[in-house]
Amino acid sequence: MQLLTAEAEGVVSQDIDRLMEIWHQDGVVTDANHTPDNPSDDRVWSGIAAIRERYVNEIFPSAPSAVTHPDVELTLEGNTATVLSTTTIGIDHAPAGDRWTLVKEGSRWLITSLTFNLEAQ
């Protein structure tokens, strides 16, 4: 939860340095486009540079005043974790729409992936 909270705070404060510290260098962000069973229409940002560009060019301009994860399901397996979350960004609410993967490297946990817009429409 600390990573999700840190990511949310970094988005609201537009603190790109903090955000880059919590992402794995080989991280991946995927927009499932509300069709979780059809990867052909996904939009993908691979690697830390692409993730940085996504925050700066797509997330920060909307200037969200709040980001929360009111419902979270965590599965921990050794040095990896999967988190399914409901996310609320401003007035947008995505019930069970996000899947995060995390890895523990040394004493630190890092985000390795985020797949969002998983809820079918």
Beta strands, then each sheet from edge to edge (+ up, - down):
strand 1: 23-31
strand 2: 43-46
strand 3: 67-68
strand 4: 72-77
strand 5: 80-89
strand 6: 92-105
strand 7: 108-116
sheet 1: 2+ 1- 7- 6+ 5- 3+
sheet 2: 2+ 1- 7- 6+ 5- 4+
end
